[in-house]
């Protein structure tokens, strides 16, 4: 299921049918088989994921990326992204040990949500309206990924699933992260239109990467630090637009 493609193509009705609300039900029970921790090379780490892992391992965010992930520029988002690098022929998650997650209490949100995924959608567009010049109002929606593990014996609501794994229903970070990535995408697209040099683009990407993923003190709380970083990047985006 490609939620982004449906949104980009304006297929609103199909999109609505795929999206779940907090009280939507789905059938799934984890059997702790570890199957979802293998052959996965598309797990993206958010800045919060990296921060929490670094805090648990008593290291830096930069060291977490160096040991367990790699960074690249998203072909669609055009921003620096970080994804987990699996190991071995079976492409096993580097945090899987003895069949269990070694960072279960701070596993990446993408893993904690499984088999769900989530997306921040433009509420106005979802309702079939026009954005105009108004600030985009986001609404968090969920979707059930294609799965071939676990059982279907347990009926869950999305709300219950979030509570089970300590994921906030109103996730301020996720909403701010979604807004920021959209603004960065727009700013980078503008730079490309201006045909800036490759060297300038690389310098910009390096600066954004450092701000998003490396500029944290793990002895302090994450979100206030991220808010300050986001404010600076929003300002930078506005100057470039």
C-alpha positions in Angstrom: 0.0 0.0 0.0 1.5 3.3 -1.1 -0.2 6.1 0.9 2.1 8.8 -0.5 1.3 7.8 -4.0 -2.5 7.9 -3.4 -2.1 11.4 -1.8 0.1 12.7 -4.6 -2.3 11.5 -7.2 -5.3 13.1 -5.4 -7.1 9.7 -5.0 -8.8 11.0 -1.9 -11.6 8.4 -1.6 -9.1 5.5 -2.0 -6.9 7.2 0.6 -9.7 7.5 3.1 -10.6 3.8 2.8 -7.0 2.8 3.7 -6.6 5.1 6.7 -7.5 4.1 10.3 -8.6 6.2 13.2 -7.8 5.7 16.9 -10.8 3.5 17.4 -10.4 1.4 14.2 -9.9 -2.3 14.8 -7.4 -4.7 13.3 -6.5 -8.3 14.0 -3.0 -9.1 15.1 -1.1 -10.9 17.8 2.7 -11.0 18.0 4.2 -14.4 18.4 7.7 -13.1 19.0 9.0 -15.0 16.1 11.5 -12.3 15.1 10.4 -12.4 11.4 9.7 -8.7 11.3 13.2 -8.1 12.4 14.7 -9.8 9.4 15.0 -8.8 5.7 14.2 -5.2 6.6 16.3 -2.5 5.0 13.7 0.3 4.9 13.4 1.1 8.7 13.9 4.9 9.0 15.1 6.4 12.2 13.7 9.7 13.3 15.9 12.1 15.3 13.9 11.0 18.4 14.6 7.3 17.7 18.3 7.9 17.4 18.4 10.1 20.6 16.6 7.4 22.7 18.9 4.7 21.5 21.9 6.8 22.2 20.7 7.5 25.7 20.0 3.8 26.4 23.5 2.8 25.1 25.1 5.7 26.8 26.7 7.0 23.6 26.2 9.9 21.2 23.7 10.1 18.4 26.5 10.3 15.9 27.9 7.0 17.2 24.5 5.3 16.9 24.3 6.4 13.2 27.9 5.2 12.6 27.4 1.8 14.2 23.9 0.9 13.2 22.7 3.0 10.3 23.6 5.1 7.2 22.5 8.5 6.0 21.4 9.4 2.5 19.3 12.0 0.7 15.7 10.9 0.1 14.8 10.7 -3.6 11.3 12.1 -2.9 11.7 14.0 0.3 15.1 15.5 -0.8 16.1 15.8 2.9 18.8 13.8 4.8 17.3 10.5 6.0 18.8 7.8 8.3 17.9 4.1 7.9 18.9 1.1 9.9 21.5 -1.2 8.2 20.7 -4.9 8.7 23.4 -7.4 9.0 24.3 -10.8 7.4 22.7 -12.8 4.7 19.3 -12.8 6.5 19.5 -9.0 6.8 19.0 -9.1 10.6 18.3 -6.0 12.6 21.5 -5.2 14.5 19.5 -4.8 17.7 18.1 -8.4 17.6 19.7 -10.7 20.1 18.6 -14.2 21.1 15.4 -13.7 19.1 14.4 -10.6 21.1 14.8 -6.9 20.7 17.7 -5.6 22.8 16.3 -2.1 22.9 12.7 -3.0 23.3 11.9 -0.1 25.7 13.2 2.5 23.2 12.8 0.7 19.8 12.3 2.9 16.8 8.7 4.1 16.4 8.3 2.3 13.1 9.1 -1.0 14.9 6.9 -0.2 18.0 3.9 0.6 15.7 4.2 -2.6 13.6 2.0 -3.9 12.0 0.7 -0.4 11.9 2.2 2.6 10.1 1.2 6.2 10.5 1.1 9.4 8.4 0.4 13.0 9.0 -2.1 14.0 6.3 -3.3 17.3 5.2 -6.8 17.5 6.8 -8.2 20.0 4.3 -7.0 18.0 1.3 -8.4 14.8 2.9 -11.8 16.4 3.2 -11.6 17.4 -0.4 -11.1 21.2 0.1 -8.5 23.7 -1.0 -5.5 24.8 1.1 -5.3 28.3 -0.2 -2.8 30.3 1.7 -3.8 28.9 5.1 -1.4 27.0 7.3 -1.7 23.3 6.7 -3.6 21.5 9.5 -2.4 18.0 10.0 -4.3 15.0 11.2 -2.5 11.8 12.2 -3.9 8.6 10.5 -2.8 5.0 10.6 -2.7 2.1 8.2 -2.3 -1.6 8.4 0.8 -2.8 6.6 1.0 -6.1 4.7 2.0 -8.7 7.2 3.0 -12.4 7.0 3.8 -13.1 10.6 2.0 -13.3 13.9 -1.6 -14.5 14.2 -5.0 -12.9 13.7 -6.5 -14.1 17.0 -6.4 -10.8 18.9 -8.7 -7.9 18.0 -7.0 -4.6 18.8 -8.0 -0.9 18.4 -5.3 1.5 17.2 -5.7 3.4 20.5 -5.1 0.2 22.5 -2.0 -0.6 20.4 -0.5 2.8 20.9 -1.0 2.6 24.7 0.5 -0.9 24.8 3.8 0.5 23.3 3.8 3.9 25.0 3.2 5.9 21.8 1.4 9.2 22.4 -2.0 9.6 20.7 -1.1 13.3 20.3 2.5 13.0 19.3 3.8 16.6 19.3 7.2 15.5 17.9 5.7 13.6 15.0 3.5 16.5 14.0 6.4 19.0 14.3 8.7 16.6 12.4 6.1 16.3 9.6 5.8 20.0 9.3 9.5 20.5 9.3 10.2 17.9 6.6 7.7 19.5 4.3 9.3 22.9 4.8 12.7 21.5 4.2 11.5 19.8 1.0 10.1 23.0 -0.3 13.3 25.0 0.5 15.5 22.4 -1.1 13.2 22.3 -4.2 13.6 26.1 -4.4 17.4 25.9 -4.2 17.3 23.4 -7.1 15.2 25.8 -9.1 17.8 28.4 -8.6 20.4 26.0 -10.0 22.8 26.5 -7.1 26.1 24.6 -7.3 26.5 21.0 -6.2 28.9 22.2 -3.6 26.4 24.6 -2.1 23.7 21.9 -2.0 26.1 19.5 -0.3 26.9 22.2 2.3 23.2 22.8 2.9 22.5 19.1 3.3 25.4 18.6 5.7 24.2 21.5 7.8 20.6 20.2 7.9 21.8 16.7 8.7 23.9 17.9 11.6 21.1 20.0 13.0 18.4 17.2 12.7 20.4 14.3 14.0 23.6 15.3 15.8 22.9 18.4 17.8 21.7 16.8 21.0 22.7 16.4 24.7 21.4 13.1 25.8 21.6 14.1 29.4 18.7 16.5 28.7 15.2 16.0 27.4 14.8 15.5 23.7 11.8 17.5 22.6 12.8 21.0 23.9 16.0 20.6 22.0 14.3 19.5 18.9 11.9 22.4 19.1 14.8 24.9 19.2 16.4 23.2 16.2 13.1 23.2 14.3 12.6 26.9 14.9 16.0 27.7 13.4 15.4 25.4 10.4 12.0 27.0 9.8 13.6 30.4 9.8 16.3 29.2 7.4 13.6 27.8 5.1 11.7 31.1 5.1 14.8 33.0 4.1 15.4 30.6 1.2 11.8 30.7 -0.1 
